[in-house]
Amino acid sequence: MDGSTDMTLAFELSALQELAEPDAAFGNARQWSEYVGVVSEEPTYVVTNYTRKHRIRQDFFSGPRGKAESLESVREQFDTERHVFVGTTDDDRALAESEDWEYLSVEDAAGAADWTLAEDAPEADAAPVDQPERDDWP
């Protein structure tokens, strides 16, 4: 990031889903962003369920609108020096550019912020090495 904290940061839901610890990344982003939220074409309940499950408190979300309308609305509501959209596809990049947002791929964002991508994280369901297997569990 360029050092400015006068920024609105929007994650595409799919970008959050590619992070090993989306809640930690979201919290980290709050340290250098004024506003952080989620934008998606998914129904509101999908975004809400995901953010609740991961204990993510968002300043804004797309609601029933499409991504383009959401980015436009967020830009109008949150008057910050920068507006950055973290996405996963070339379509996300094109959308950001068409709505006058900076685009950052989730891989680049993760690299810059030291976030772990889910594909690079250790297997979550692997048994801890120092824990013996229990044979008394039903």
N, CA, C and O of each residue as an XYZ file, in Angstrom:
552
protein
N       0.837     -1.168      0.000
C       0.000      0.000      0.000
C       0.889      1.240      0.000
O       2.058      1.162      0.378
N       0.355      2.372     -0.416
C       1.195      3.555     -0.591
C       1.397      4.378      0.676
O       2.042      5.424      0.613
N       0.880      3.956      1.809
C       1.080      4.662      3.054
C      -0.085      5.557      3.439
O      -0.173      5.962      4.598
N      -0.970      5.878      2.531
C      -2.120      6.709      2.841
C      -3.178      5.874      3.551
O      -3.515      4.776      3.108
N      -3.700      6.404      4.660
C      -4.785      5.705      5.352
C      -6.132      6.298      4.982
O      -7.164      5.825      5.458
N      -6.143      7.329      4.139
C      -7.388      7.933      3.680
C      -7.893      7.115      2.488
O      -7.863      7.561      1.341
N      -8.359      5.903      2.804
C      -8.692      4.946      1.753
C      -9.948      4.173      2.109
O     -10.203      3.867      3.274
N     -10.723      3.867      1.089
C     -11.843      2.945      1.189
C     -11.412      1.683      0.462
O     -10.989      1.731     -0.693
N     -11.524      0.552      1.152
C     -11.100     -0.731      0.590
C     -12.306     -1.648      0.475
O     -13.000     -1.893      1.462
N     -12.556     -2.154     -0.722
C     -13.658     -3.077     -0.959
C     -13.091     -4.417     -1.405
O     -12.314     -4.491     -2.357
N     -13.487     -5.469     -0.708
C     -13.124     -6.829     -1.099
C     -14.260     -7.421     -1.903
O     -15.420     -7.293     -1.511
N     -13.962     -8.062     -3.011
C     -14.941     -8.917     -3.670
C     -15.040    -10.145     -2.775
O     -14.018    -10.607     -2.268
N     -16.220    -10.682     -2.567
C     -16.399    -11.830     -1.677
C     -15.464    -12.970     -2.051
O     -14.896    -13.614     -1.168
N     -15.296    -13.228     -3.321
C     -14.414    -14.317     -3.753
C     -12.966    -14.063     -3.344
O     -12.223    -15.015     -3.105
N     -12.551    -12.802     -3.258
C     -11.190    -12.486     -2.808
C     -11.029    -12.841     -1.329
O     -10.014    -13.413     -0.932
N     -12.020    -12.507     -0.527
C     -11.965    -12.891      0.894
C     -11.901    -14.404      1.044
O     -11.182    -14.925      1.896
N     -12.660    -15.100      0.210
C     -12.713    -16.559      0.288
C     -11.393    -17.209     -0.101
O     -11.159    -18.373      0.224
N     -10.533    -16.478     -0.786
C      -9.224    -17.023     -1.156
C      -8.166    -16.815     -0.073
O      -7.034    -17.279     -0.211
N      -8.530    -16.127      0.990
C      -7.586    -15.880      2.078
C      -7.724    -16.946      3.158
O      -8.829    -17.397      3.459
N      -6.597    -17.345      3.737
C      -6.611    -18.360      4.791
C      -7.316    -17.844      6.043
O      -8.024    -18.593      6.717
N      -7.118    -16.562      6.351
C      -7.735    -15.959      7.534
C      -8.380    -14.631      7.142
O      -7.815    -13.564      7.383
N      -9.563    -14.704      6.537
C     -10.194    -13.465      6.066
C     -10.490    -12.475      7.189
O     -10.415    -11.264      6.982
N     -10.823    -12.979      8.368
C     -11.104    -12.076      9.486
C      -9.852    -11.300      9.897
O      -9.925    -10.104     10.176
N      -8.719    -11.971      9.932
C      -7.462    -11.304     10.284
C      -7.072    -10.289      9.213
O      -6.610     -9.193      9.532
N      -7.257    -10.648      7.953
C      -6.943     -9.730      6.852
C      -7.838     -8.497      6.915
O      -7.374     -7.374      6.718
N      -9.112     -8.710      7.188
C     -10.062     -7.603      7.274
C      -9.664     -6.678      8.425
O      -9.642     -5.458      8.264
N      -9.355     -7.253      9.575
C      -8.927     -6.468     10.723
C      -7.642     -5.709     10.442
O      -7.495     -4.551     10.832
N      -6.717     -6.369      9.765
C      -5.460     -5.735      9.393
C      -5.702     -4.559      8.456
O      -5.083     -3.504      8.596
N      -6.602     -4.748      7.506
C      -6.909     -3.689      6.541
C      -7.474     -2.456      7.239
O      -7.290     -1.338      6.758
N      -8.148     -2.642      8.345
C      -8.703     -1.513      9.101
C      -7.606     -0.604      9.653
O      -7.853      0.571      9.925
N      -6.404     -1.137      9.818
C      -5.306     -0.327     10.352
C      -4.842      0.735      9.359
O      -4.293      1.761      9.760
N      -5.055      0.496      8.080
C      -4.599      1.451      7.078
C      -5.693      1.851      6.083
O      -5.410      2.325      4.982
N      -6.937      1.651      6.495
C      -8.075      2.071      5.674
C      -9.117      2.732      6.570
O      -9.318      2.320      7.713
N      -9.768      3.747      6.050
C     -10.864      4.384      6.791
C     -12.097      3.489      6.801
O     -12.754      3.338      7.831
N     -12.407      2.894      5.645
C     -13.611      2.073      5.493
C     -13.247      0.791      4.768
O     -12.471      0.798      3.812
N     -13.826     -0.321      5.241
C     -13.558     -1.617      4.627
C     -14.895     -2.354      4.514
O     -15.685     -2.380      5.458
N     -15.132     -2.951      3.345
C     -16.382     -3.664      3.149
C     -16.278     -4.727      2.084
O     -15.205     -5.000      1.546
N     -17.424     -5.323      1.790
C     -17.509     -6.435      0.850
C     -18.490     -6.083     -0.264
O     -19.571     -5.548     -0.019
N     -18.089     -6.394     -1.479
C     -18.925     -6.182     -2.649
C     -19.038     -7.510     -3.385
O     -18.038     -8.194     -3.606
N     -20.270     -7.871     -3.765
C     -20.466     -9.157     -4.422
C     -21.761     -9.160     -5.215
O     -22.682     -8.391     -4.940
N     -21.810    -10.038     -6.202
C     -23.052    -10.283     -6.941
C     -23.930    -11.299     -6.198
O     -25.097    -11.487     -6.542
N     -23.366    -11.942     -5.191
C     -24.104    -12.946     -4.420
C     -25.255    -12.285     -3.668
O     -25.196    -11.093     -3.365
N     -26.307    -13.056     -3.365
C     -27.404    -12.502     -2.558
C     -26.890    -12.016     -1.201
O     -25.890    -12.519     -0.689
N     -27.574    -11.048     -0.637
C     -27.179    -10.450      0.633
C     -26.957    -11.493      1.714
O     -25.997    -11.396      2.478
N     -27.848    -12.508      1.790
C     -27.715    -13.497      2.863
C     -26.421    -14.301      2.744
O     -25.893    -14.759      3.757
N     -25.908    -14.481      1.546
C     -24.649    -15.218      1.363
C     -23.493    -14.415      1.956
O     -22.657    -14.952      2.684
N     -23.458    -13.129      1.636
C     -22.405    -12.261      2.166
C     -22.536    -12.142      3.685
O     -21.541    -12.226      4.405
N     -23.747    -11.948      4.163
C     -23.984    -11.818      5.603
C     -23.584    -13.083      6.348
O     -22.936    -13.007      7.392
N     -23.957    -14.233      5.830
C     -23.578    -15.498      6.481
C     -22.063    -15.661      6.521
O     -21.507    -16.071      7.540
N     -21.402    -15.342      5.425
C     -19.947    -15.480      5.369
C     -19.276    -14.546      6.375
O     -18.393    -14.965      7.123
N     -19.695    -13.289      6.392
C     -19.053    -12.329      7.284
C     -19.356    -12.638      8.749
O     -18.497    -12.433      9.606
N     -20.537    -13.117      9.047
C     -20.842    -13.512     10.430
C     -19.998    -14.705     10.850
O     -19.436    -14.724     11.946
N     -19.913    -15.687      9.986
C     -19.141    -16.897     10.288
C     -17.682    -16.554     10.587
O     -17.051    -17.176     11.442
N     -17.157    -15.564      9.878
C     -15.755    -15.190     10.035
C     -15.567    -13.963     10.932
O     -14.464    -13.425     11.036
N     -16.640    -13.532     11.572
C     -16.604    -12.400     12.507
C     -16.003    -11.153     11.880
O     -15.137    -10.493     12.453
N     -16.491    -10.858     10.693
C     -16.047     -9.682      9.953
C     -17.106     -8.595     10.102
O     -18.276     -8.799      9.777
N     -16.679     -7.446     10.596
C     -17.570     -6.293     10.719
C     -17.250     -5.359      9.562
O     -16.171     -4.771      9.496
N     -18.194     -5.237      8.664
C     -17.963     -4.431      7.475
C     -18.627     -3.061      7.598
O     -19.687     -2.919      8.208
N     -17.990     -2.075      7.015
C     -18.540     -0.723      7.014
C     -19.602     -0.562      5.930
O     -20.451      0.325      6.015
N     -19.555     -1.408      4.928
C     -20.532     -1.373      3.836
C     -20.561     -2.745      3.173
O     -19.611     -3.521      3.285
N     -21.654     -3.032      2.488
C     -21.732     -4.230      1.656
C     -22.667     -3.933      0.503
O     -23.405     -2.948      0.525
N     -22.632     -4.784     -0.498
C     -23.339     -4.473     -1.730
C     -24.838     -4.625     -1.632
O     -25.566     -4.020     -2.419
N     -25.322     -5.412     -0.693
C     -26.764     -5.595     -0.593
C     -27.307     -6.225     -1.861
O     -26.630     -7.044     -2.484
N     -28.499     -5.863     -2.247
C     -29.102     -6.501     -3.430
C     -28.627     -5.910     -4.756
O     -29.056     -6.358     -5.819
N     -27.750     -4.914     -4.705
C     -27.262     -4.284     -5.936
C     -26.157     -5.122     -6.584
O     -25.573     -6.002     -5.952
N     -25.893     -4.834     -7.825
C     -24.755     -5.432     -8.503
C     -23.475     -4.748     -8.062
O     -23.505     -3.734     -7.364
N     -22.352     -5.313     -8.475
C     -21.057     -4.767     -8.054
C     -20.812     -3.359     -8.581
O     -20.302     -2.510     -7.850
N     -21.162     -3.098     -9.821
C     -20.914     -1.769    -10.390
C     -21.695     -0.705     -9.624
O     -21.143      0.330     -9.251
N     -22.957     -0.958     -9.396
C     -23.778      0.003     -8.658
C     -23.269      0.151     -7.226
O     -23.291      1.248     -6.669
N     -22.817     -0.940     -6.634
C     -22.285     -0.889     -5.270
C     -21.023     -0.048     -5.198
O     -20.890      0.788     -4.305
N     -20.093     -0.256     -6.128
C     -18.863      0.529     -6.120
C     -19.158      2.018     -6.325
O     -18.542      2.878     -5.695
N     -20.091      2.299     -7.197
C     -20.483      3.693     -7.431
C     -21.078      4.298     -6.157
O     -20.732      5.418     -5.782
N     -21.957      3.569     -5.501
C     -22.602      4.049     -4.283
C     -21.598      4.240     -3.144
O     -21.653      5.236     -2.423
N     -20.689      3.288     -2.989
C     -19.670      3.387     -1.935
C     -18.777      4.595     -2.188
O     -18.438      5.328     -1.259
N     -18.404      4.797     -3.426
C     -17.555      5.948     -3.783
C     -18.252      7.256     -3.424
O     -17.610      8.190     -2.944
N     -19.556      7.327     -3.654
C     -20.317      8.538     -3.337
C     -20.453      8.726     -1.824
O     -20.404      9.855     -1.337
N     -20.620      7.643     -1.086
C     -20.844      7.726      0.364
C     -19.568      7.953      1.164
O     -19.593      8.626      2.195
N     -18.465      7.403      0.704
C     -17.213      7.452      1.459
C     -16.186      8.262      0.675
O     -15.534      7.759     -0.240
N     -16.063      9.503      1.053
C     -15.196     10.438      0.347
C     -13.775     10.334      0.894
O     -13.374     11.102      1.769
N     -13.033      9.388      0.371
C     -11.643      9.214      0.773
C     -10.744      9.508     -0.423
O     -11.196      9.573     -1.566
N      -9.474      9.680     -0.127
C      -8.494      9.989     -1.172
C      -8.383      8.853     -2.192
O      -8.243      9.093     -3.391
N      -8.448      7.627     -1.704
C      -8.301      6.456     -2.585
C      -9.470      5.501     -2.384
O     -10.037      5.407     -1.295
N      -9.816      4.796     -3.453
C     -10.818      3.733     -3.421
C     -10.168      2.529     -4.102
O      -9.841      2.577     -5.287
N      -9.986      1.455     -3.343
C      -9.267      0.285     -3.848
C     -10.188     -0.927     -3.784
O     -10.819     -1.192     -2.761
N     -10.253     -1.652     -4.887
C     -11.083     -2.848     -5.011
C     -10.176     -4.062     -5.127
O      -9.370     -4.153     -6.054
N     -10.305     -5.000     -4.183
C      -9.518     -6.235     -4.199
C     -10.386     -7.322     -4.815
O     -11.447     -7.655     -4.287
N      -9.933     -7.867     -5.926
C     -10.716     -8.861     -6.640
C      -9.890    -10.047     -7.086
O      -8.743    -10.221     -6.674
N     -10.497    -10.863     -7.942
C      -9.856    -12.107     -8.345
C      -9.794    -12.335     -9.855
O      -9.085    -13.232    -10.312
N     -10.515    -11.546    -10.625
C     -10.617    -11.848    -12.058
C     -10.317    -10.621    -12.919
O     -10.243     -9.494    -12.429
N     -10.149    -10.875    -14.204
C      -9.991     -9.774    -15.156
C     -11.259     -8.930    -15.217
O     -11.194     -7.720    -15.438
N     -12.414     -9.568    -15.020
C     -13.673     -8.816    -14.983
C     -13.689     -7.865    -13.796
O     -14.182     -6.742    -13.909
N     -13.153     -8.302    -12.651
C     -13.061     -7.420    -11.485
C     -12.167     -6.222    -11.794
O     -12.484     -5.088    -11.435
N     -11.050     -6.487    -12.464
C     -10.133     -5.400    -12.845
C     -10.852     -4.402    -13.761
O     -10.777     -3.192    -13.545
N     -11.539     -4.907    -14.770
C     -12.251     -4.038    -15.712
C     -13.343     -3.240    -14.995
O     -13.548     -2.062    -15.286
N     -14.034     -3.881    -14.067
C     -15.075     -3.205    -13.301
C     -14.480     -2.066    -12.477
O     -15.004     -0.952    -12.477
N     -13.390     -2.348    -11.779
C     -12.740     -1.322    -10.964
C     -12.355     -0.125    -11.833
O     -12.613      1.022    -11.467
N     -11.751     -0.391    -12.958
C     -11.322      0.682    -13.843
C     -12.509      1.483    -14.375
O     -12.439      2.707    -14.483
N     -13.592      0.790    -14.703
C     -14.772      1.492    -15.236
C     -15.457      2.347    -14.175
O     -16.133      3.321    -14.507
N     -15.288      1.995    -12.906
C     -15.911      2.748    -11.808
C     -14.928      3.699    -11.131
O     -15.228      4.266    -10.081
N     -13.745      3.871    -11.741
C     -12.711      4.775    -11.235
C     -12.185      4.362     -9.859
O     -11.934      5.209     -9.001
N     -12.022      3.066     -9.660
C     -11.399      2.505     -8.462
C     -10.037      1.957     -8.866
O      -9.839      1.556    -10.013
N      -9.111      1.942     -7.934
C      -7.844      1.236     -8.151
C      -8.151     -0.244     -7.997
O      -8.994     -0.629     -7.186
N      -7.468     -1.070     -8.772
C      -7.664     -2.519     -8.660
C      -6.420     -3.163     -8.079
O      -5.294     -2.785     -8.403
N      -6.641     -4.137     -7.221
C      -5.553     -4.922     -6.654
C      -6.007     -6.374     -6.625
O      -7.047     -6.692     -6.048
N      -5.235     -7.251     -7.242
C      -5.599     -8.669     -7.192
C      -5.400     -9.171     -5.765
O      -4.583     -8.628     -5.022
N      -6.135    -10.190     -5.388
C      -6.009    -10.716     -4.026
C      -4.597    -11.235     -3.780
O      -4.098    -11.150     -2.658
N      -3.948    -11.770     -4.806
C      -2.574    -12.249     -4.654
C      -1.621    -11.088     -4.351
O      -0.764    -11.193     -3.474
N      -1.782     -9.975     -5.088
C      -0.940     -8.803     -4.849
C      -1.232     -8.181     -3.487
O      -0.315     -7.765     -2.779
N      -2.508     -8.118     -3.125
C      -2.883     -7.571     -1.821
C      -2.296     -8.426     -0.703
O      -1.757     -7.902      0.272
N      -2.404     -9.737     -0.848
C      -1.872    -10.651      0.167
C      -0.360    -10.493      0.284
O       0.185    -10.493      1.388
N       0.309    -10.360     -0.844
C       1.760    -10.180     -0.818
C       2.166     -8.879     -0.156
O       3.121     -8.849      0.620
N       1.449     -7.798     -0.454
C       1.775     -6.487      0.109
C       1.458     -6.410      1.599
O       2.169     -5.746      2.353
N       0.400     -7.084      2.022
C      -0.048     -6.992      3.421
C       0.385     -8.180      4.270
O       0.089     -8.232      5.464
N       1.083     -9.130      3.662
C       1.544    -10.322      4.372
C       0.391    -11.191      4.869
O       0.428    -11.718      5.980
N      -0.634    -11.330      4.025
C      -1.751    -12.222      4.305
C      -1.451    -13.560      3.648
O      -0.764    -13.611      2.627
N      -1.955    -14.633      4.219
C      -1.756    -15.964      3.659
C      -2.951    -16.347      2.806
O      -4.099    -16.255      3.241
N      -2.666    -16.777      1.589
C      -3.723    -17.300      0.730
C      -4.094    -18.693      1.213
O      -3.236    -19.430      1.698
N      -5.350    -19.055      1.085
C      -5.822    -20.356      1.557
C      -5.045    -21.494      0.904
O      -4.767    -22.504      1.549
N      -4.695    -21.338     -0.366
C      -3.963    -22.400     -1.067
C      -2.548    -22.588     -0.531
O      -1.941    -23.639     -0.737
N      -2.018    -21.569      0.159
C      -0.673    -21.649      0.728
C      -0.666    -22.025      2.202
O       0.393    -22.238      2.793
N      -1.861    -22.105      2.794
C      -1.958    -22.397      4.230
C      -1.797    -23.892      4.472
O      -2.135    -24.703      3.611
N      -1.278    -24.257      5.647
C      -1.206    -25.677      5.993
C      -2.613    -26.265      6.023
O      -3.586    -25.551      6.267
N      -2.713    -27.540      5.780
C      -4.016    -28.204      5.804
C      -4.678    -28.013      7.162
O      -4.111    -28.364      8.197
N      -5.877    -27.455      7.144
C      -6.587    -27.176      8.390
C      -7.045    -28.450      9.090
O      -7.133    -28.489     10.317
N      -7.335    -29.482      8.322
C      -7.856    -30.692      8.945
C      -6.764    -31.712      9.268
O      -7.067    -32.827      9.692
N      -5.525    -31.350      9.076
C      -4.443    -32.263      9.436
C      -4.339    -32.333     10.959
O      -4.415    -31.306     11.633
N      -4.168    -33.517     11.492
C      -4.070    -33.703     12.941
C      -2.780    -33.084     13.443
O      -1.729    -33.264     12.827
N      -2.842    -32.347     14.568
C      -1.615    -31.797     15.128
C      -0.628    -32.919     15.437
O      -1.013    -34.001     15.880
N       0.630    -32.644     15.198
C       1.664    -33.665     15.345
C       1.785    -34.150     16.779
O       1.998    -35.342     17.000
N       1.657    -33.267     17.762
C       1.869    -33.654     19.150
C       0.613    -34.153     19.854
O       0.654    -34.411     21.057
N      -0.494    -34.294     19.146
C      -1.736    -34.773     19.749
C      -1.954    -36.242     19.402
O      -2.085    -36.586     18.228
N      -1.994    -37.113     20.415
C      -2.272    -38.529     20.118
C      -3.729    -38.693     19.681
O      -4.604    -37.942     20.113
N      -3.975    -39.665     18.834
C      -5.339    -39.946     18.409
C      -6.116    -40.537     19.560
O      -5.582    -41.346     20.319
N      -7.371    -40.145     19.702
C      -8.198    -40.631     20.804
C      -9.010    -41.819     20.320
O      -9.644    -41.775     19.265
N      -8.977    -42.902     21.128
C      -9.796    -44.064     20.784
C     -11.005    -44.164     21.698
O     -11.804    -45.093     21.579
N     -11.143    -43.187     22.633
C     -12.276    -43.208     23.540
C     -13.396    -42.285     23.085
O     -14.381    -42.107     23.801
N     -13.258    -41.707     21.920
C     -14.262    -40.781     21.395
C     -15.255    -41.536     20.536
O     -14.862    -42.328     19.679
N     -16.545    -41.296     20.760
C     -17.555    -42.071     19.993
C     -17.502    -41.857     18.513
O     -18.291    -42.447     17.775
